[in-house]
Each structure stands twice: as C-alpha cells, then as structure tokens.
Amino acid sequence: MIIAEIGQNFCGDINLAKRLIVNAKTGGADLAKFQLYDTKKIYPPDSPFKKQAKEAELSFEQAKELFD
C-alpha cells in the first residue's frame, strides 16, 4: 500500500487538493493523507506560522468533500 502525504501542500486551495489527490492516484498511491488540526489549539497567538497554518487548515466539511 502506498500513502501519499499531502499535508499542507494544497495551501488552503480545495481545488488544488483535489488535483493533488488525482496526481497521487496517477502516480500509484492507494490513499492520500491530509493533516487535520485546530490552529487555535496548537499555535500560540503570537506565532509567525499561525496565519499560514490557518490558511491550510481543512474544515470537517472540506475533509468530507475530499474523501467523497
């Protein structure tokens, strides 16, 4: 089994996420893995990375859309 790690590489763009899933499948992956997290819980308010992480955060609805 081959799992493609997409993580935050879709930069918050759901259409890019879908293309990355297709590319992973074309490249031989059986599954595509995203990272689901709550930015508010893992980054302190003054973190320089918080904005970028928030932009790439998947909502439950987006995760379900990608799964479907």
HELIX and SHEET records of a PDB file:
HELIX    1   1 ILE A   14  THR A   26  1                                  13    
HELIX    2   2 THR A   39  ILE A   42  1                                   4    
HELIX    3   3 LYS A   50  GLU A   55  1                                   6    
HELIX    4   4 PHE A   60  PHE A   67  1                                   8    
SHEET    1   A 2 ILE A   3  GLU A   5  0                                        
SHEET    2   A 2 LEU A  31  LYS A  33  1                                        
END                                                                             
